[in-house]
Amino acid sequence: MVAEFKKSKIHYTDSGKGRVIVLLHGFLGSLEVWSELCKKLSKRFRVIAIDLPGHGETPSIGYYHSMELLAQSVKAVLDKAGVRRYVIVGHSMGGYAALAFAELYPDNVSGLCLFNSTSYADSEEKKKEREKVIRLVKKEHKHYVAEVVTSLFASENISKIPNELEKVKRIASLVSKQSIINSLEGMKERKSRDLILKFAEFPVLFIVGKKDSVINYETMYAQMGLCKYPSILMLENCGHMGFYEAPKETAKELLLFADRSFRKTY
C-alpha cells in the first residue's frame, strides 16, 4: 500500500483488525524488520508498519530528512488509512520520529513506545561523530553499513540468531548512500524532546537493552521520571535490536502496553 506525501509515495502495510498500533523502524531498517512482531500483534490489533523516507520501498524526499518530515510522512499514511488514534512504537530513529509526531499531533496518540530510543538530542560529541560518518559514507558506504549492523546486536547474541543478523544486513544494504546521509543529517540536527515526555497525557513505554551500544540504558531512568505514566522493559542480555534478541518478551510487553493504553488503565 502507498500514501501520497510531497509528490512521493510512502510505502506501508496494514494487517489485522481493531485498535491501531503503528510501527516505525530505525535507521537503515524498513518495515520488513517488524515482520515477525507484526504477526503476533495483528492477532489482537490492527498493525500499520511504515517505510520511512529513504528506507525500504519509500524514496528519499529531498536532501535532508528531519524528524518533523518523517512524522509528517507517517501522518499522511495514517490519514490515508482512515485512523485517528493509535499507539506508536518507534525503534531508534523511529522513536525520534514518533516523538516529533507526538509534538505535532498529540491528540492522535494513545500511547508511545520508545524502543531502544531516546528523547534527548545528540550531544556535541555525537554530532561530530555523525559528521565524521557522513564524510566516510560519501566515500564508501557499504563497509560502514555492514559494520554498523553487526554492532547493533549484543556480541553474545550474534551466533544465536544468524538469520536475523543477515536479514538486517540485507535490508540495510538496500539503503542508498544519499538516504543514509539524509538520515544522519536529520538525526544530528534533531532537537531534544524530553518536554514531550513531561507533558504527555498518554502512557510511555521504554524498551531498553542493557547492552545497547547506541543508547545508554542509564539515561532512560531520568526520562522515565519526566513521564506521568511511565513503564519500562529492561532487556538484560540485549543490544539495540530487542525485537530480534528478545522477541517473546518484547511482543508480550507491547501487547500489554497497547491494552493499557487503549483501555486507559494506566
Protein Blocks (a to p, Z undefined) as FASTA:
>chain_A
ZZdeehiacddddededjdddddddehiafklmmmmmmmmmmmbccdddddehiajbcce
hjbdcfklmmmmmmmmmmmnopabdcdddehjlmmmmmmmmmmmmmlpgbdcdehiafbd
cdfklmmmmmmmmmmmmmommlmmmmmmmmmpcfklmmmmmmlmmmmmmmmmmpcfklmm
mmmmmmmmpccfklmmmmpcbdcdddddfklckbcfklmmmmmmmpmbdcddddfkbcfl
lmlmmmmlmmmmmmmmmmmmmnopZZ
